[in-house]
Amino acid sequence: MALALTALPAAAPPGTPAPLHGTVTSAGKPLSHADVRLFAGDQQGVRELGHATTDASGSFQIRPGRRTGSVLYVDATRSGDRSLRLRSVAGFGPGGGVPQRSEPAVTVNEFTTVAAAYALAQFTGPRGVTGPSPGLENAAATSYNLADPATGKPGRVVTDQNNGNRNDTLATLGTLANLVSLCAPGADAGRCRDVLRLATPQGGPAPGDTTQAVLGLARNPRLATGKLYALARQAQTYTPALPAAPAAWVLALHYTAPYVYAPGRIAFDAKGNVWAANNWLPGTRNPSPYVTVQDPVGNPTLNSPLSGGGMKAGAWGIAIDHRGSVWVPSYAGNAMVKYSADGKLLSPGTGFRNGDLNHPQGTAVDQKGNIWIANFYGLKGNQGRGSVIVYPHGDPSKAITITGGGLDHPFALQIDGYGRAWVSNARLNGAKLLDSRPLKGHAGGSVTVIGPDFKPTSFSPIKDESLDWPLALAVDSKNNVWVPSFLGNSVTRIGPDGKVAGVYGLPTAIAPWSVAVDGSDRVWVAGFGAPSVSVLCGVNTRACPPGSATGSLLSPPGGYRSASIQHLTAVQLDQSGNVWLANNWSRLAPPTGGNGLVELIGAATPVCTPLTPLPARPSSTTSPACPPQTSTQPR
């Protein structure tokens, strides 16, 4: 099966859809007598718009019926041989965060099949490609970064100066495409059967065709890497190809938009645009005055970079409120900066300083629209141990200052389903935050929980030997809080009652900084010390391979790695199932800012954005797909 994504020409008269022209090739040769079908998919389901049979040159033409649906795609199968199925994205319409694309024709081959399968991995089911907006449209748009559906060749982004020969993504695409080509007509049937067998998920059914096989690898990247690589070497259709077996079948893209330098924290808006708070100006350690915004496929948008309003060194914090406004802490400006959903500045020239902000960090929005800020150093009268500031309903003039409860250099802050704020206390023992000298020994740390009444809970602070310089934290769908320990090289799970429910050591020392929970409650951990991303099975063990328990490592022992991944301070997930990483530093000594953002394509279960207090998967059966959450009282 081949899959290609392209768009129907836009110049056809109203009511007369223009024909879609295309070509199907397999193993570099025209695929004749192939059954080609054009489909439209959206939140309501999948509809077939037309079909055709390829001629001796592999060409086809489909004049579709009335075009409906937000994403168009093409499937091609060879009559009498259902194991070969190729796919290409054939178009996507309005609804996502990127403009609609139009192509005069579509090429369907192994390369477009791999690109479309990975980009749409979280939206492809037994009946085809379907799902809610804007995640579906943005996923289709992402496929263009991997493969050009008009030519069937590598896409613009995967071949650019940031990717190309700078990482192994292009070579991984070529290797996977070579695997698919082993099922071409006339190829050794035994090798094709081996591809389908080895791409069978643990405890799952064997894929019935090549597109299903690639989907299996996209969703289970550790499958049979060595054996599948050995098979792929027997095909030479696509170059470049990997020189050795990968640790996992992941595809990473690196984006370096202007002034995305030393990004500390990132957040996604409702359209899937990614906002970043940047620590330094490019090539320096001078505080950055810029907040940057990129669309779902990595292009600057909303007149990015944005500046003004008191921004001076974006801190480790950024949050989007119920109106779509974006709140960014200015670490060196001792202020909060606010932008509208369309990028207009909403804060005064010096920013909002209400609450005596002193190096603010983590920021979150609760169910009532209150803005919570981890005030890292806090008031002098509090011996500089820090505080938490709340802007009720987003009104800085009514700022509330919270101390006590064990607050000690509060760093990260997240809201649970009960409207409580969980705060990590990055106690420093006299060291400066991110001193160029690495911290050694046991730094300690704790977690404070503050109720919706703005008072610390009776069980605060939460202390445990496993909490060794905790920085970020994240809440899962059951109100468990996951806290990585930078020095302890572990992740601690705290139950909603404040009791430690588990401590999960990481097999390789990565100095974990940040953590995010996807729509299947799997836990993604970003490594600062060793640039990598590790994945743990969460409380929903049914979403993990058979035999997994909560805390089981799902990624390779050293995590997912790429030459493009640098020292990470943030991992966040979008509505398309892509995993985005913030390259904060590129070198540890001397400290050097990191370059841009990295995206792992289709690797996670999608989550609603902006980040809701509890991670939720966008629904295809409700409208809106991401309904607002309300606070309830803890049991």
HELIX and SHEET records of a PDB file:
HELIX    1   1 GLU A  110  ALA A  119  1                                  10    
HELIX    2   2 GLY A  135  LEU A  146  1                                  12    
HELIX    3   3 THR A  169  SER A  181  1                                  13    
HELIX    4   4 ALA A  189  LEU A  198  1                                  10    
HELIX    5   5 THR A  210  ARG A  219  1                                  10    
HELIX    6   6 THR A  225  ALA A  232  1                                   8    
HELIX    7   7 LYS A  380  ASN A  382  5                                   3    
HELIX    8   8 PRO A  392  GLY A  394  5                                   3    
HELIX    9   9 PRO A  396  LYS A  398  5                                   3    
HELIX   10  10 THR A  541  ALA A  543  5                                   3    
SHEET    1   A 5 GLY A  45  THR A  53  0                                        
SHEET    2   A 5 ALA A  34  ASP A  42 -1                                        
SHEET    3   A 5 VAL A  71  ARG A  78 -1                                        
SHEET    4   A 5 ALA A   2  LEU A   5 -1                                        
SHEET    5   A 5 ASP A  81  PHE A  92  1                                        
SHEET    1   B 3 LYS A  29  PRO A  30  0                                        
SHEET    2   B 3 LEU A  20  SER A  26 -1                                        
SHEET    3   B 3 SER A  59  ILE A  62 -1                                        
SHEET    1   C 3 LYS A  29  PRO A  30  0                                        
SHEET    2   C 3 LEU A  20  SER A  26 -1                                        
SHEET    3   C 3 ALA A 105  VAL A 108  1                                        
SHEET    1   D 2 THR A 124  GLY A 125  0                                        
SHEET    2   D 2 GLY A 128  VAL A 129 -1                                        
SHEET    1   E 2 ALA A 147  ASP A 148  0                                        
SHEET    2   E 2 LYS A 153  PRO A 154 -1                                        
SHEET    1   F 4 ALA A 252  TYR A 255  0                                        
SHEET    2   F 4 LEU A 597  LEU A 600 -1                                        
SHEET    3   F 4 VAL A 579  ARG A 587 -1                                        
SHEET    4   F 4 HIS A 567  LEU A 573 -1                                        
SHEET    1   G 4 ALA A 252  TYR A 255  0                                        
SHEET    2   G 4 LEU A 597  LEU A 600 -1                                        
SHEET    3   G 4 VAL A 579  ARG A 587 -1                                        
SHEET    4   G 4 THR A 592  GLY A 593 -1                                        
SHEET    1   H 4 PRO A 263  PHE A 268  0                                        
SHEET    2   H 4 VAL A 274  ASN A 278 -1                                        
SHEET    3   H 4 TYR A 290  GLN A 294 -1                                        
SHEET    4   H 4 LEU A 306  SER A 307 -1                                        
SHEET    1   I 3 ALA A 319  ILE A 320  0                                        
SHEET    2   I 3 VAL A 326  SER A 330 -1                                        
SHEET    3   I 3 ALA A 335  TYR A 339 -1                                        
SHEET    1   J 4 PRO A 360  VAL A 365  0                                        
SHEET    2   J 4 ILE A 371  ASN A 375 -1                                        
SHEET    3   J 4 SER A 387  TYR A 391 -1                                        
SHEET    4   J 4 ILE A 400  ILE A 402 -1                                        
SHEET    1   K 3 PRO A 410  ILE A 415  0                                        
SHEET    2   K 3 ALA A 421  ASN A 425 -1                                        
SHEET    3   K 3 SER A 446  ILE A 450 -1                                        
SHEET    1   L 4 ALA A 474  VAL A 475  0                                        
SHEET    2   L 4 VAL A 481  SER A 485 -1                                        
SHEET    3   L 4 SER A 490  ILE A 494 -1                                        
SHEET    4   L 4 VAL A 500  GLY A 505 -1                                        
SHEET    1   M 3 PRO A 512  VAL A 517  0                                        
SHEET    2   M 3 VAL A 523  GLY A 527 -1                                        
SHEET    3   M 3 SER A 532  LEU A 536 -1                                        
END                                                                             
